[in-house]
């Protein structure tokens, strides 16, 4: 395997793939440019190892940048190898994984390197929505290289050594790395929403392996199914109602084997996104989260039951990805309204508009479970029947309406006294906010008990397995 056998880049490939499954492509390629002494420099594989192999028996293509060769910089032949790998992945319909550890553009090759970089961007754009693209950032990924993870579907970064940035922290006006390290794994995962997971090198390699087997190989491939799963389809979840505030925990209770893979856990934390299996089949998940709880059930962070702009943006991206790859979507709805702050207001309308459009445009099976309060247009945007949910369940303890009954009574009767407000609150609760009222109007298909959620959603997705739905013919949406 040329330098793949002994290099750090090669060891990452071996750790990620099934034992002895890697086949290298282009191991004999070296730099073609001879300027600035390159002709006298040994450039094995031109600083990137490319090839294919298996992850738990499934074909994937992989490239891994070798920082020991010209600091892993991207030059003409380096990029040509990655472009050729993308071409193969697109022809055969298999995921592509990039392991990034790079010093940026190779300055000795100037415009050739820039052209090469653009060709990689072009292939990534063409592959978007056709094959899954996963990126791991193990070292530096700066400048134009930062677009690599931005153009892929999922990105993981090593906490200690990963550096992801367009402009280095010290080049930002009024900033210094000691004040705010904008290239750090923490900043990129908490503030930008670009990163799906942070950990040690071993941890993120395992996350990539887990994700790769959950996703279909391409947009034309059938969903992977775990035929060995033995979880009871009719299993009840007796503690589910107690996890309603922290829906990451609730989703884990519903899932086969209690395994739920959360994506972007540090960004837009009022919304949970990720993947699970139900009856062996991959399901994409979007859920409101009103609080984060520890293992003892104590609240460590409270979001007040509202939807933020970041949460909406995160949810919209997940729904669009699932729709592109024919992955059914499950939502757990528990939202009272939108986050009210000056910062959120700058982005709220656009972010929620994108979320609404993503749900309304998606043609995959869509199941919604209302697990708490579902108020106002925030509820409508969360995969409601009105924007195209195929099946809507509601827990018997749920509330569906425009707002809390007491607030509605005060708005409708602003001049009334406290006793009148109390009467009208009870009346409004019975007529408008009660889950039975929503069910009578057809906005809820079935009222269920929390512990029975798993068997009902499995049944719904089984029923929707052959769903076919078309949309008006267009090139692409503009929202």
C-alpha positions, 0 to 999 in steps of 0.5 A: 500500500505504498506509504499507507502501511506505515503512515498515520493516514494509513493507520486511520484507514485501517482503524476505520475499515474492516480488517484487511479490506482496504484496496489502495488506488493510485498509490504510485501517484506523485507530484507532477509540478517541479517548481520551487524544488518539488522535483527533488522532494519525495511525495509518495501518494502526493500526500493522500491515500485513496481507495475502497474497503468495507465497514461492517461488510458494506462498501465505502470509498475513503481518502486520508490526507498524509500530513507527513508529505508536504504537510498534507497540502492539496496540489494538482495530483493530490486533488486529482486522486480525490476527484477520481475517487468521487467519480468511482463512488458516484458510478457505483453508488457508495458512500465516501469518507474523507479523513482531513489533516492538511496544511492547506493549498500547496503554494508551490503549485499556485493556480494549479492547486486552486483549480484542483481544489475547485474540482473537488468542490464540484464533485462534492456538490454533484455527489450531494444528495446522491451518495452519503459524504462523511468527513473526519477532521483529525488535524488542521482543516483551514482556509479553502479546505474548510469547505470540504466538511461544509459540502459534505453531510456529516462531520466529526472532529478530534477534540484535542488536535482538530482545527477547523476554520476559514480564517485563523482566530488571530486574524479576526478583528479584535480576537485572539486564540486565547480569547475565543478559539474559533478553530476549536472543536468546541466552537465549531460544534457549539456555534457553527453547527458544522460538526456532528460529533466531537471526541478522541480519534478512536471515538470519532472513528467509531461514530463514523463506522456507526453512521456509515452502516445506518445510511443507505449507500446511495439515493437509489439504494434501499435502506439498510436493515438490521435483520439480526435485531431481536427487540420486541416490536410490541415492547412497551416503554414504561418510563417514556413519559418521564423522559418527555422533556429530554427527548434524546433519552425518549428516542433511545427508549423507543429505538431498537436496542435502545440505540440512538445516534444523535447528530449535532448534539452541542448545537441548537440543543432545544432540538434533537436530531439523529438516527435510530432503527425501528424493526431493523430499519433506519429512521431519521429523528427530529424532536423538540427538547425542553430540557437536558437531564442527567442520568438521575433525571435532574434538569441540567439545562432548561430551554423553556419549551421554545424553538430557536432559530438554530434548532429550526435550522438543524432540524431542517437540514436533517429532514432534507437529508432524510428526504434525499436518501429516502429515510423515513422521519419520526418527530416528537413534538413538544413546543410552546412557541418561538424563542424570544430574543434579539439574536434569535429574531434576526434569523427566526423567520427564515430558519422556521420557513426552511424547516416548514418547507423541508417538512412540506416538501419531503415525500418520505414517510413522516410520522409525528407524535405529540408528546406534550404541548403543541402550540401555535405556528411552532407546532404547525412547523413541526411536521403537523398534519397541516404541512404533510405528516402522514400519521399524527399520534398524540399522547393522552396528556398532550395539548394542541392549540394556539396557546395556553388556555389562560393566555387565550382567555385574557386576550379574548376577554381583556376587560373581564375580571379574574373570575370570568378569566377562570371560567373562560380558561376552563371553557377554552381548554375543553373546546380548543386546547384539549387533544380530543378537540384536535382529534375530532377535527382530524389533526390527530389520527390517534390518541395513545398512551406514552408507553405504547409509542414504540409499537404504534410508530413501528406499525405506522412506518410498516404501513407507510413502507410503500408510500409514493407521493409526487410534487410539482415538477421543478428544478429545485426549491428556493427556500 
